[in-house]
Amino acid sequence: MLEAKLLEAGTLKKLLDAIKELVTDANFECNEEGIVLQAMDNSHVALVSVKFSAPAFKRYRCDRPMPLGVNLTSLTKVLKCAKDDDICTLKAADEADVLNLVYEAKNSDRIAEYDMKLMDIDADTLQIPETEYDARVTMPSAEFTRIVRDLSQLGESVRIEVSKEGVRFASDGEAANGSVLLRQSDGVVSGGTIRPKEEDKEGGSGDAEEEDNEEGSSKKKKEKAKVKKEKGDDDVDMEEEGDKDEDGKDYEPKSDEEGEDERNDEEDPEEEDDEEGGSKKRKKKANGSSKPVKKPKTSKKKSSDDDDGAEGVVIEMNQHVQLTFSLKYLVNFSKSASLSGRVQLMMSNDVPLLVAYDFNQGYIRYYLAPKIGDD
């Protein structure tokens, strides 16, 4: 039995919109690791590979490996009945001939249920060999979409060239020619093995270290604040009681009540200043101690957002690469830009181009054979 609950039906809708024009019928191979689709277009020029990993689903259960033969046009029509933010659940029994889809609205009690007939599709499982590429270009997916759409107005083919100068897209048409050059500001990175990047999530240890650093720094700041507050309390006690030393040192041991007061003062220094009638110096010190704790957090968030942002072009190159491809296919590939803000182009001479989009739930990859004999 298969049961896969996806938090947003919009992700599946965007995915099918991107591949429905390339592939008509395909098998969704389901196993305990997730759902995988691999299929070629009718002309056997392009191959599409899609993976939804099991952890990406809110609930995932697959008792045994099973194929779901689906007509993508029909599945697209059924998915149009769901809102983008609906919770989508796919269900299929063992050796079933029907795929059950349930849409649950998050903000209402609406539950819609649809059954779609499955197909018996004889398709060989494709083994994609691991390839070491000569060049990889990581760029904003919106920029890639714009380039291929603009150049498709001029001609049918595009020449992609990766060199030390940058990456150049050029198209020669009957009436006009055009080219777009993208440069990397930091320079082209050369050397090393270039392979498709899997979505690695190894941020746990880094986050733990950051938390430890934050805890350590906060402890130090609390100790400093404690010293400052002790001195301040001594000043107040000197004025009230008059039985302290001239240096303002406290006598030991302190009472439990005084210790509790200091701990409460550490938790809310501003409140203490308001109640005491405020020593301005102490209020400034308290505010100063709270600001450094906030600044690193905001800076970390900004840096992580910048890493996930869709700006900048990164070029990794071991040698000069120049290949020609059909623009019609690249325009279809670019429809996946709605899934991810970044796209990777991986190239080697006489090897199919790899266009990869990684998103939270998995990835979608396109392989396109180069044109031979075109200038």
Secondary structure, DSSP 8 states (H G I E B T S, - for coil): -EEEEES-HHHHHHHHHHHTTT-SEEEEEEETTEEEEEEE-TTSSEEEEEEEEGGGSSEEEESS-EEEEEEHHHHHHHHTTS-TTSEEEEEE-TT-SEEEEEEE-SSSS-EEEEEEE-B--------------SEEEEEEHHHHHHHHHHHHTT-SEEEEEEETTEEEEEEE-SS-EEEEEE--TT--EE-S----------HHHHHHHHHHHHHHHHHHHHHHHHHHHHHHHHHHHHHHT--S-TT----SS--HHHHHHHHHHHH-HHHHHHHHT--HHHHHHHHHHHHHHHHHHHHHHHHHHHHHSS---EEEESS-EEEEEEHHHHHHHGGGGGT-SEEEEEE-TTS-EEEEEEETTEEEEEEE---SS--
